[in-house]
Amino acid sequence: MVLDSDDFDRLGEAFERERPGPVPHGRSGAARTRPFPPADAVAFAEGRLREHRPHPAAADVPPGGRAGTART
């Protein structure tokens, strides 16, 4: 599984759209916040990435490495 920073924006948008109940919006000082249980977001991301990301073939993963890492 290869991740890039765009994944996090897309995951957050999908999480807000698809989770039961609204994600609350608020502020903490000058920052905008969306407080929710992190475990909910992690479970959502795991399922979503599993469904929407291609799985690399075992041959694409370097020995002792992770998918998406380059061998040097």
C-alpha positions in Angstrom: 0.0 0.0 0.0 1.5 3.3 -1.0 0.4 6.5 0.8 0.8 10.1 -0.1 -0.5 13.3 1.7 -3.5 13.5 -0.7 -4.8 10.3 1.0 -5.4 12.1 4.2 -7.5 14.9 2.7 -9.6 12.3 0.8 -9.9 10.1 3.8 -11.1 13.0 6.0 -13.7 14.1 3.4 -15.0 10.6 3.0 -15.0 10.0 6.8 -17.2 13.1 7.3 -19.5 12.1 4.5 -19.9 8.4 5.3 -19.8 8.1 9.1 -23.0 7.8 11.0 -23.8 11.2 12.6 -22.1 14.5 11.9 -18.5 15.3 12.7 -18.7 18.3 15.1 -16.9 21.4 14.0 -15.4 23.8 16.5 -12.4 26.0 17.4 -9.4 25.7 19.7 -7.8 29.1 19.8 -7.4 30.2 16.2 -7.5 26.6 14.8 -10.6 24.9 13.3 -11.2 21.5 14.9 -13.3 18.4 14.2 -13.2 16.4 17.4 -14.1 12.7 17.0 -12.7 9.5 18.4 -9.4 8.6 16.7 -10.3 4.9 16.8 -13.3 5.6 14.5 -11.1 7.4 12.0 -8.4 4.6 12.1 -11.0 1.9 11.5 -12.6 3.9 8.7 -9.2 4.5 7.0 -8.2 0.9 7.3 -11.4 -0.3 5.6 -11.4 2.5 3.0 -7.8 2.0 2.0 -8.3 -1.7 1.8 -11.2 -1.2 -0.6 -9.8 1.7 -2.7 -6.1 1.0 -2.9 -4.5 -1.6 -5.1 -2.6 -4.3 -3.2 0.9 -4.7 -4.5 1.9 -8.2 -5.6 4.3 -9.9 -3.2 7.0 -9.7 -5.9 6.7 -5.9 -5.8 7.7 -5.7 -2.1 11.5 -5.8 -1.6 12.7 -8.5 0.9 12.5 -7.1 4.4 10.8 -4.0 3.0 7.4 -2.4 2.7 5.3 -1.9 -0.4 6.0 1.5 -2.0 9.6 1.7 -0.8 12.4 1.8 -3.3 15.3 -0.6 -3.1 18.7 1.1 -3.3 
